[in-house]
Amino acid sequence: MNLSILIPLLNEEESLKELYSWIIKVMQSNNYSYEIIFVDDGSTDDSWNIIESFSNENPNVKGIRFMKNFGKSQALHAGFAKAKGDVIITMDADLQDSPDEIPGLYEMITADKYDLVSGWKKKRYDSVVAKNLPSKLFNWAARKTSGVELNDFNCGLKAYKNIVVKNIEVSGEMHRYIPVLAKNAGFGKIGEKIVIHQARKYGETKFGMERFINGFLDLITIWFLSRFGKRPMHLFGAMGSIMFIIGFLSAGYIGISKLYHMYNGMKYSLITSNPWFFIALTTMILGTQLFLAGFLGEIILRTKSNEARYKVAREVNF
């Protein structure tokens, strides 16, 4: 199978029929063998009924319905697990991603041998203050932190080799950083393609300004996980040991200083009257706690459970 088109969605009943017809037109005009996987992330409108109607008329259309809204990352993870195509294309369901970009993305994966190709909406139709400027700042920070040179991390239109999606785990809110996850998994050939950004035709965006705050927090998380996720003791243990040694040496200096003054008949005060003693004690306590945090992190890594990230209510055509 050439292509798996993966579409996560939430309450997009107005755009689904137009999007579906558009994708089918592109598939037929390029003679692709394909499957379309809709992942309904707990919609409360008529989205699932529309998806079922697609699957009834076309066996290449498949659907996954979550029991409630678990988030875009979980929807992508569920779709990646089911995808069978040589190339997987992800796109949003709101018609802001153009299916006409699919052949170009497919060509970059198959002919140019990229592991992953991310869309870049160079010309956007969003509000400059509400989305464009925060997006530019966010993408700059992501580039500097991750080392992945992309201009638009948050673009939903991306193409992957099948082996890539089978070897990354998308959880939490990490869908923005799939290229970083792919790089950390060993897939180094990551490209970018300028794609058309269309103005939203129906409904309203499901993401507000909080997505940028969450995005920066996730960026810190993924930076930490990429460097210390498999060895937390290397960070917390080292910091804890350094702090404990500094505190211990400081407390030792204070104690020796008092003994020296006592031995030489010099004026001295109680150790507990010296504020530096409490600073040294606090440093030792914090160092011990950091060391234990690293130790516990190592234990958790070795015993972590595979808790379900989402619950599926129904599936069609799988």
N, C-alpha and C positions, 0 to 999 in steps of 0.2 A: 504494500500500500504506500502510495506516494506521500499523502498528507493526512495529518490529524489537525482539524481546526478546533481549538479549545476556546470556549466562550463562557467565562464566569459572569453571572448576572444577578441582579436584585431589582425586582419590580420594573421590568423593561417591556411590558406587554405591548406598548405602542410601537416600538421599533423592531420587534422580533421578526415579523413577517417580511418587512422590507429588507432587513439584514439577511435573512435566510435566502430570499430570492436573488439577492445580489451575489451571495457566496456561490449558490448553485450555478449562476450564469458564468462566473469566473472558472469554476471547476469544469464545466462542460466545454467552454471555449478553449481550455488548455488540455483537455483530455486527461485530467488527473484522476487517479484512483484515490478515494478519499473517505474520511469519516468526519462528521461534525459532532462534537461533544458539547452539549449545553450543560452547565453546572448551575442549577438553581439554588442560590445561597439563601434559602428561606423566604422566597417572595410571598407576599400576601395578596398580590393581584392575580391576574389570569395567566401569568407567564408559564406556569407548568402545564396547563391545559393546552396552550399553544404549542409547546414543545412536544407534547404527546401527539398532537395532530400532525406535526412534521414527521415524527417517527413512524406513524401509521401509514403515511404515503411514501416514505422514503426510508428503506432499511439502513441507509448510511448515516441516518441521524440517530444519535444516542443521547440519553439524558440521565442526569443524576440530580436528585432532589434532596437537599438537606432538611432535617427536621426543624431547624431554626437557622437564624443568621449566624454563621460561624466566622465569616470574614473571607476576603478575597484570597488570602494566602492558602487557607484550607481548601477553598474551591479549586485553586490551581493544583494543589497537591493531589486532590482526588482525581482530577482530570489527567494529570501526568501518569498516575498509576494505571489508568485504563487505556491510555493512548497507544496505538499500534503502528502509526505511520512512521515512515523513515524520517520525515521532518514534521515537527510540531509547530504550529502557528498559534499564538495566543492573541486574542483581540477582545476589546470591550464590546458590549452589546448596545451601546448608545448611539451608534452610527458615526461617532467621531473618528473611528478607525476605518479606513477605506479598504474593502476586500480587493480592490484593484492593485493593492500593493503586494498581494500574496505571491504572484509569479516572480517578482523581483527578489523578494526575500528567499523564496525557494531556490532560486538560481544561485544566490550567494552561498547557501548552505551546500548545495549539491555540486556546483561547478567550481566555486571559489574555495570550497573546503573549510568554510568557517564552522566553528563549533556552535556559536551563538551569534545572532545578528539582532541588534536592538534598533527599533525605530527612533527617529529623531524628528519631533514636530518643531521644525525650525521656525516656521511661521504659524503662530497660534492665534486663535480667535477668543481667548479667554481675557478676563479683566487684567489689565497690566498690574494694578496695585494688589488685587486679591490673589492672583495666581502667578503671573509671569515673573515678577520680581522675586517673590519667595521661592519660586521654582528654580530660578537661576542661582540664587544663593545656596539652595539645597543641593543642586547638582554640582556646584563648585566644591562644596564641603565633601560631598561623596567622592569626587575625583581625587581630592587631596588625601582623604583618609584611606581609601581603598586601593588606589593605584590603578584603577580601571578607568581608562580615558574615554568616557562616554559623555555626551552633552545632555542626554535626557534619560535618566535612570527610570523615571516614573512612567514612561510610555508603555501602554498596555500591548502595543503591537510589536511582537518579538517572534523570532524563529529559532528553533533549536534542533540539533541532531537528537534522535531518539535516545541515544546513549547518555546525553547530558541530563535530560529530565529524569532518567532512571537512577541517576547517581547524585542527586541533590535532594535535600529535604527542605521544603518551604513551610515554615510554621510561623505562628505569631502574626506579625505584620511585615514579614520579610520579603513579600512579593516585589517590593521596590528594588531589592538588592539581589535578585536572582543572578545577574551577571557576576556579582562579587562571590556569591555562593559557588557559581560554576568555576570561577578562577581558583577559589580555594580548594575545589575538588580536583583540580589538575587540568581543566580545559582552558588553554591559554589563548586560542585564536578567537577573539571576540571582536566583531565588527559592528558597524553602525550604518544605517541607511536613512537618508532624509525621506520622510513620508508626509503625505498630505494630512493636515489636521482640519477636520470639518467642524463647523459650528454645531452645537448640540441642537437637534431637531425636535426632540420630545422630552418632556419631563424636566427634572432638575438633577444636578449633580448629587451623588450620594456622599461626597467628601467635602468637608469644610476646611477652614484654616487649621483646625487641630491636626490635620494629616501631616502638616509640615513640622509641627512640634513632635508628633509621634515619629515622624521620619528621622529627625535628628537624634532622638533617643534610640531608635532602632540602629542608627548609624554607629553610635557609641557601642551598642550591644554587639553588632556584627564585627566591629573592629576588635573588641575584646575577645570574642569567640574565635576569630580567625587567628589571633596571636596566642591566646592562652586557653582557648576552650578545651583543649585536650591535655593541658598541663597547668591547671590553676595554681598548683604548688610553686611553680616557677615565679609567679608574680607575688601571690600573697605570702608564700613562705619566705621569699627573699626580702620583701618589705618588712615582714614581721621580725625576721632575724636581725635585720639592720637596726630597727627601732629598739628591739630588746637589748642589743649590745650597747647602743648609745645610752639608753636609760640605765643599764647596769653599770657601765663605766662612770657615768655621771654620779650615780648613787655611791659608788665606791670612792670616787674622788672626794665627795662631801664627807664620807665617813673617815677616810684617811686624814683629811684636813683637820677634822675635829681632834683626832688622836694626836696629831702633830702639835696642835695648840695646847692640848692637855699636858703632853709630855714636857713641853718647853715652858710650862707655867704661863702661857699666854692667855689672854681673854678669849673665851669661846662661848657659844650659845648652843641650845638644844638643836639637834638635827631637825626636829619637827618644826622649829621656828624658822628654818630656812626654806623660802618658797621654791628654790631650785630642787629640793628634795622631792616635793610633790610633783613637780614637772617630770623629774626622772622616774618616779614611781608610775605616773600616768603613761609615760612612754613605754615602760616595760609591760604594763597591762595591755596597752593597745597592740604592742608587738606580739604578745602572746595570742591575743584574739585574732590578729591577721594570720598568724601561723596556723591556728586551729581552723580558720576559714578555708585556707588552702588545703589543709589535710582533709577536712570534710568534703570539699569540692572533689578531691581525688576519689574519695569513697563513693560519692554520689554518681560520679561518672562510670564507675565500675558496677553499679547496682541499679542504674536508672531503668525505670519501667517504660514500656511502650504503650502509654495511655492513648486512647483514641482522641484524635484532634477534632473530629467531627463525627456526626451520626447521620447516616443516610436513611431517608424515609422510603424512597422509591428509586428504581432504575428502569430504563427502557432500552431494549435492543442490545444489551450486553450478554 
